[in-house]
């Protein structure tokens, strides 16, 4: 039996799987679209170049499957950046250790100022984000933050450095509901190139983080890659494989997927692979057809036009009014952002747009005391 996803991952070769994806034909795509329970080979077909002419058909099926499972509901969330301190060098990130910027970690008073601003916008779901700096943003700091903000939010998610299983077990009783951890890329050599220094350079430790989360009993975990570092089709295939493994092994947890495309930052990295809007839509629809249960999230990295148009085609949650810098809502709005956002509309405008599309914006996802 496989102990962690590392054991599964080790049986596959990147170049072999990439060649398999690019060899898919229109017949494979048609079979995938008519499959009762699409598998990973069907997913390969749906993300392959051969599927491009089928985008309209894929979008219609994706819309149908999404409404069947989630109805016409779009959950809204907002990131709260607690710190830009980081011990890692990452070629694509504004918080990278070698990027000479003023570092800041929010104090309890500053956190509550940010919370007040976020609550004023109507949010009940907050995503806590930090750089990876174990000396300042560690488990004890997260406990303090969770204890401080738990009375103000119905759902708290976290996107911070990968932690040990025991750390997650300690944080869950403080109100931690969901953890997002992106592999960035499943291409081991390119991963090493983009993470030359810091704990994040440990590819395997990051790869096994969802296993630690599942073992800790987290309610929901989020997966994804940073689109632009490597071939997006192959990276997405390994993400789908990872998701399938996790759903089988940790069936009591829920799952979400995100699609962050590489965005500019101070002194930023140019994408190795550029993904078009049509290709991103193809990927979103492919994931929905492959998995009717997974939540699909789209951030403010994407443009107004794109976000408006994909509301009906598979997405189940969106951020709005995001600031990607510590103190960005109230304390220090002009400090360095982790990356540039594209859709700068305020939350109330996003909510109106969702309503205009015939959907319902939802600010609150669930209550723990309603979960059996």
C-alpha positions as CSV (number, residue, x, y, z in Angstrom):
1,X,0.0,0.0,0.0
2,X,1.2,3.5,-0.8
3,X,2.2,5.4,2.4
4,X,2.0,8.9,0.8
5,X,1.6,10.4,-2.6
6,X,5.3,10.3,-3.0
7,X,5.1,6.6,-3.6
8,X,2.5,7.1,-6.4
9,X,4.3,10.0,-7.9
10,X,7.6,8.0,-8.1
11,X,6.0,5.5,-10.5
12,X,5.5,8.1,-13.2
13,X,7.8,9.9,-15.6
14,X,7.1,13.6,-16.6
15,X,8.2,13.2,-20.2
16,X,6.2,10.0,-20.7
17,X,3.0,11.5,-19.4
18,X,3.5,14.7,-21.3
19,X,3.9,12.7,-24.6
20,X,0.8,10.8,-23.7
21,X,-1.2,14.0,-23.3
22,X,-0.1,15.5,-26.6
23,X,-0.8,12.2,-28.5
24,X,-4.5,12.2,-27.6
25,X,-6.9,12.4,-30.6
26,X,-10.3,13.7,-31.3
27,X,-11.6,10.2,-30.7
28,X,-10.1,10.2,-27.2
29,X,-11.8,13.5,-26.5
30,X,-15.2,12.3,-27.8
31,X,-14.9,9.2,-25.6
32,X,-14.0,11.3,-22.6
33,X,-17.0,13.6,-23.1
34,X,-19.3,10.6,-23.2
35,X,-17.7,8.7,-20.3
36,X,-19.9,7.9,-17.3
37,X,-17.0,8.0,-14.9
38,X,-14.1,9.8,-16.6
39,X,-10.7,8.6,-15.5
40,X,-7.2,10.1,-15.7
41,X,-6.8,9.0,-19.3
42,X,-10.0,10.9,-20.1
43,X,-8.7,13.9,-18.3
44,X,-5.5,13.8,-20.4
45,X,-7.7,13.9,-23.5
46,X,-9.8,16.8,-22.2
47,X,-6.7,19.0,-21.5
48,X,-4.9,18.0,-24.7
49,X,-4.5,20.2,-27.8
50,X,-7.0,17.8,-29.5
51,X,-9.8,19.0,-27.2
52,X,-9.5,22.7,-28.3
53,X,-12.2,22.4,-31.0
54,X,-14.6,20.8,-28.4
55,X,-14.4,23.8,-26.0
56,X,-18.1,24.8,-26.5
57,X,-19.3,21.3,-25.9
58,X,-17.0,21.0,-22.8
59,X,-18.3,24.3,-21.4
60,X,-21.9,23.2,-21.8
61,X,-21.2,19.9,-20.0
62,X,-19.2,21.7,-17.3
63,X,-22.0,24.1,-16.7
64,X,-24.5,21.3,-16.4
65,X,-22.4,19.2,-14.0
66,X,-21.6,22.3,-11.8
67,X,-25.3,23.3,-11.5
68,X,-26.3,19.7,-10.7
69,X,-23.8,19.6,-7.7
70,X,-23.5,23.2,-6.5
71,X,-26.5,24.9,-7.9
72,X,-26.2,28.6,-8.9
73,X,-24.0,29.6,-6.0
74,X,-20.7,31.4,-6.0
75,X,-18.9,31.5,-2.6
76,X,-16.9,34.7,-1.9
77,X,-13.7,34.8,0.1
78,X,-10.9,37.3,0.8
79,X,-7.2,36.9,1.6
80,X,-5.8,38.5,4.7
81,X,-2.0,38.8,4.4
82,X,-0.4,38.6,7.8
83,X,3.3,38.8,6.9
84,X,5.7,39.2,4.0
85,X,8.7,37.8,5.9
86,X,10.1,34.8,4.1
87,X,13.2,32.6,4.4
88,X,12.8,31.1,0.9
89,X,14.2,32.3,-2.5
90,X,11.5,31.8,-5.1
91,X,12.0,33.2,-8.5
92,X,8.4,34.2,-9.1
93,X,7.4,35.8,-5.8
94,X,7.6,39.4,-4.5
95,X,8.2,38.1,-1.0
96,X,11.3,36.1,-2.0
97,X,14.2,36.5,0.5
98,X,16.5,38.1,-2.2
99,X,13.9,40.7,-3.0
100,X,15.0,43.8,-1.0
101,X,11.8,45.1,0.5
102,X,10.7,46.2,3.9
103,X,9.4,43.2,5.8
104,X,6.3,43.3,8.0
105,X,4.3,40.9,10.2
106,X,1.0,42.2,11.6
107,X,0.6,42.7,15.3
108,X,-2.7,41.7,17.1
109,X,-3.9,45.3,17.0
110,X,-3.1,45.6,13.2
111,X,-4.8,42.3,12.6
112,X,-8.0,43.5,14.2
113,X,-7.8,46.7,12.1
114,X,-7.7,44.5,9.0
115,X,-10.5,42.3,10.3
116,X,-12.7,45.4,10.8
117,X,-12.1,46.5,7.2
118,X,-12.8,43.0,5.9
119,X,-16.0,42.6,7.9
120,X,-17.1,46.0,6.6
121,X,-16.9,44.5,3.1
122,X,-19.3,41.7,4.2
123,X,-17.0,38.8,4.4
124,X,-17.5,35.7,6.5
125,X,-14.7,33.6,4.9
126,X,-11.1,34.7,5.2
127,X,-7.9,33.2,3.8
128,X,-4.8,33.8,6.0
129,X,-1.6,34.2,3.9
130,X,2.0,34.6,5.0
131,X,5.5,34.2,3.6
132,X,7.4,31.2,4.9
133,X,9.4,32.4,7.9
134,X,9.5,29.9,10.8
135,X,11.1,32.3,13.2
136,X,8.2,34.8,13.1
137,X,5.1,33.1,11.5
138,X,5.1,29.8,13.2
139,X,2.5,27.5,14.8
140,X,2.2,29.6,18.0
141,X,1.7,32.7,16.0
142,X,-1.0,31.0,14.0
143,X,-2.7,29.9,17.2
144,X,-2.8,33.5,18.4
145,X,-4.2,34.8,15.1
146,X,-6.9,32.1,15.0
147,X,-7.9,32.7,18.6
148,X,-8.1,36.4,17.8
149,X,-10.2,36.2,14.6
150,X,-12.3,33.1,15.1
151,X,-15.2,35.0,16.7
152,X,-15.5,37.2,13.6
153,X,-15.6,34.6,10.8
154,X,-17.6,31.5,10.0
155,X,-14.8,30.0,7.9
156,X,-11.0,30.4,8.2
157,X,-8.6,29.0,5.6
158,X,-4.8,29.2,5.5
159,X,-2.1,29.4,2.9
160,X,1.2,29.4,4.7
161,X,4.3,27.2,4.8
162,X,3.8,23.5,4.9
163,X,3.7,22.2,8.5
164,X,4.0,18.9,10.3
165,X,1.0,16.8,11.0
166,X,1.1,17.6,14.7
167,X,1.0,21.3,13.9
168,X,-2.1,20.9,11.9
169,X,-3.7,18.8,14.6
170,X,-3.0,21.6,17.1
171,X,-4.4,24.4,14.8
172,X,-7.7,22.7,13.9
173,X,-9.4,23.1,17.3
174,X,-8.5,26.9,17.1
175,X,-10.9,27.2,14.1
176,X,-8.7,26.2,11.1
177,X,-11.1,24.9,8.5
178,X,-9.1,24.7,5.2
179,X,-5.5,24.7,4.1
180,X,-4.3,25.5,0.6
181,X,-0.9,24.2,-0.4
182,X,0.2,24.5,-4.0
183,X,3.0,22.3,-5.3
184,X,3.9,25.2,-7.7
185,X,5.1,22.6,-10.3
186,X,5.3,18.8,-10.3
187,X,8.4,19.0,-12.5
188,X,11.1,18.1,-10.0
189,X,14.0,19.7,-11.8
190,X,12.2,22.9,-12.6
191,X,10.9,23.0,-9.0
192,X,14.5,22.9,-7.8
193,X,15.4,25.7,-10.2
194,X,12.7,28.0,-8.9
195,X,13.3,27.2,-5.2
196,X,17.1,27.3,-4.8
197,X,17.1,28.2,-1.1
198,X,15.0,27.7,2.0
199,X,12.8,25.0,3.4
200,X,10.6,25.2,0.3
201,X,13.4,23.8,-1.7
202,X,12.5,20.4,-0.3
203,X,10.2,19.1,-3.1
204,X,9.2,15.9,-1.3
205,X,8.2,17.6,2.0
206,X,5.9,19.9,0.1
207,X,4.5,17.0,-2.0
208,X,3.6,15.1,1.1
209,X,1.8,18.1,2.8
210,X,-1.7,17.0,1.7
211,X,-1.1,13.6,3.3
212,X,-0.2,15.2,6.6
213,X,-3.3,17.4,6.3
214,X,-5.5,14.3,5.6
215,X,-4.0,12.4,8.5
216,X,-4.6,15.4,10.7
217,X,-8.3,15.4,9.7
218,X,-8.6,18.8,8.0
219,X,-12.0,19.6,6.7
220,X,-10.9,20.8,3.3
221,X,-7.6,21.2,1.4
222,X,-6.8,23.1,-1.7
223,X,-4.4,22.0,-4.5
224,X,-3.0,23.7,-7.5
225,X,0.1,24.7,-9.5
226,X,1.5,28.0,-10.5
227,X,0.6,28.1,-14.2
228,X,3.5,29.4,-16.2
229,X,6.4,27.6,-14.5
230,X,6.1,24.5,-16.7
231,X,3.9,22.8,-19.3
232,X,0.4,23.5,-17.8
233,X,-1.1,20.4,-19.3
234,X,1.4,18.0,-17.6
235,X,1.3,19.9,-14.4
236,X,-2.5,19.8,-14.3
237,X,-2.5,16.0,-15.1
238,X,-0.3,15.4,-12.0
239,X,-2.6,17.7,-10.0
240,X,-5.6,15.6,-11.1
241,X,-3.6,12.4,-10.1
242,X,-2.8,13.9,-6.7
243,X,-6.5,14.8,-6.2
244,X,-7.7,11.3,-7.1
245,X,-5.2,9.7,-4.7
246,X,-6.3,12.1,-1.9
247,X,-10.0,11.6,-2.4
248,X,-9.6,7.8,-2.2
249,X,-7.4,7.9,0.9
250,X,-8.8,10.8,2.9
251,X,-12.4,10.5,1.8
252,X,-13.8,12.5,4.7
253,X,-12.0,15.7,3.6
254,X,-13.3,18.1,0.9
255,X,-11.1,19.4,-1.9
256,X,-10.7,22.6,-4.0
257,X,-8.6,23.5,-6.9
258,X,-7.2,26.9,-8.0
259,X,-5.7,28.1,-11.3
260,X,-3.2,30.8,-10.5
261,X,-1.5,32.1,-13.6
262,X,1.9,33.7,-13.0
263,X,1.4,37.4,-12.4
264,X,4.0,40.3,-12.5
265,X,5.7,41.4,-9.3
266,X,8.7,43.6,-8.4
267,X,11.6,42.3,-10.6
268,X,9.3,39.5,-11.7
269,X,9.8,36.3,-13.6
270,X,8.6,35.9,-17.2
271,X,6.4,32.8,-17.6
272,X,8.1,29.8,-19.3
273,X,4.8,28.8,-20.7
274,X,2.0,31.3,-21.5
275,X,-1.6,30.0,-21.1
276,X,-4.3,31.7,-23.1
277,X,-7.8,32.5,-21.7
278,X,-9.3,29.8,-23.9
279,X,-6.8,27.2,-22.5
280,X,-7.6,28.2,-18.9
281,X,-11.3,27.8,-19.7
282,X,-10.5,24.4,-21.2
283,X,-8.7,23.4,-18.0
284,X,-11.5,24.6,-15.8
285,X,-14.1,22.6,-17.8
286,X,-11.8,19.5,-17.9
287,X,-11.5,19.5,-14.2
288,X,-15.2,19.8,-13.7
289,X,-16.0,17.0,-16.2
290,X,-13.4,14.8,-14.5
291,X,-14.6,15.5,-11.0
292,X,-18.1,16.7,-10.2
293,X,-17.4,17.2,-6.5
294,X,-14.3,19.3,-6.4
295,X,-14.6,23.1,-5.7
296,X,-13.0,25.3,-8.4
297,X,-11.8,28.7,-7.3
298,X,-10.7,31.7,-9.3
299,X,-8.8,34.6,-7.8
300,X,-8.4,38.3,-8.6
301,X,-5.3,37.4,-10.6
302,X,-7.6,37.1,-13.6
303,X,-9.2,39.9,-15.5
304,X,-12.7,41.3,-15.1
305,X,-13.8,40.1,-18.5
306,X,-12.6,36.6,-17.9
307,X,-14.1,36.3,-14.5
308,X,-17.4,37.6,-15.7
309,X,-17.6,35.0,-18.5
310,X,-16.6,31.9,-16.5
311,X,-19.1,32.4,-13.7
312,X,-21.5,29.9,-15.3
313,X,-18.9,27.4,-16.6
314,X,-17.6,25.6,-13.6
315,X,-16.3,28.0,-11.0
316,X,-17.7,27.7,-7.5
317,X,-15.8,30.3,-5.5
318,X,-14.1,33.7,-6.1
319,X,-12.1,36.2,-4.2
320,X,-13.0,39.9,-4.5
321,X,-11.4,43.2,-3.4
322,X,-8.2,41.4,-2.6
323,X,-5.0,43.0,-1.3
324,X,-1.8,40.9,-1.5
325,X,0.3,42.9,1.0
326,X,0.3,42.8,4.9
327,X,-2.0,45.6,6.1
328,X,-3.4,46.2,2.6
329,X,-6.9,46.8,3.7
330,X,-6.4,49.4,6.5
331,X,-3.0,49.4,8.1
332,X,-0.5,50.0,5.3
333,X,-2.3,49.9,1.9
334,X,0.8,51.0,-0.1
335,X,3.2,48.3,1.1
336,X,4.7,45.8,-1.4
337,X,2.2,43.3,-2.9
338,X,3.1,39.6,-3.4
339,X,1.9,39.9,-7.0
340,X,-0.3,42.3,-9.0
341,X,-4.0,41.7,-9.0
342,X,-6.0,42.2,-12.2
343,X,-9.6,42.4,-11.2
344,X,-9.7,45.4,-8.8
345,X,-13.5,45.7,-8.4
346,X,-14.8,45.9,-4.8
347,X,-16.8,43.0,-3.3
348,X,-20.2,44.6,-3.6
349,X,-19.6,45.2,-7.4
350,X,-18.6,41.5,-7.8
351,X,-21.7,40.4,-5.9
352,X,-23.9,42.5,-8.2
353,X,-22.2,41.0,-11.2
354,X,-22.8,37.5,-9.9
355,X,-26.5,38.3,-9.4
356,X,-26.8,39.8,-12.9
357,X,-25.5,36.5,-14.2
358,X,-28.4,34.7,-12.5
359,X,-26.3,33.3,-9.7
360,X,-26.2,33.9,-5.9
361,X,-23.2,35.3,-4.1
362,X,-22.7,33.5,-0.8
363,X,-20.5,35.1,1.9
364,X,-20.8,32.2,4.4
365,X,-20.0,28.6,3.5
366,X,-20.9,26.5,6.5
367,X,-21.0,26.2,10.3
368,X,-18.9,23.6,12.1
369,X,-21.7,22.9,14.5
370,X,-23.9,21.8,11.6
371,X,-21.4,19.2,10.5
372,X,-22.1,15.7,11.8
